[in-house]
Amino acid sequence: MSNCREQIKNLAYSVNDGLTAYITIHDKIFKESATFKSFLKNIFGRAVPTSQLFQDAETLISLWNGITERIASFGRDINSSMDEDERYYFEILNRYAQAVKETVIALVERQKLLNERSKGGHDNHVSWKVYQDAERTYESAIQKYMAIGQELNNASHLVFKK
């Protein structure tokens, strides 16, 4: 097995680990804020504060900045050494990582707005429309990374063959 192929596999595993971290935080946020049980927790003051959910989401930014930088660095250093299959898979992996990073950024923006909105007050600048726009952006980013993810899964045999 070529050294390029092994390095691409390692990058793919890193992306998968980053995706797992993102999904864990996404699930936590939606478990804490999008169910009837979370509504009751909010009423009785036992909910996870929106500031904590915002901070949790923010941790993903540095993680995904690191992942996308490692992928970009590898592409700059090794691109000419890749065979056709490796290059094809790598290009999809790069697009996928960028799409997940965009999704993380959209999630953080959404949580930032929710956090600001939760502070209340008559001069609160976060309107329902602004939040809905952020929610649509986030949902669109999810759809994009999932579509590229399907493409990546379909191409995985090119690098992960036995």
Secondary structure as UniProt FT lines:
FT   HELIX           3..33
FT   HELIX           36..43
FT   TURN            44..45
FT   HELIX           50..78
FT   HELIX           79..81
FT   HELIX           84..118
FT   TURN            122..123
FT   HELIX           128..155
FT   HELIX           156..158
//
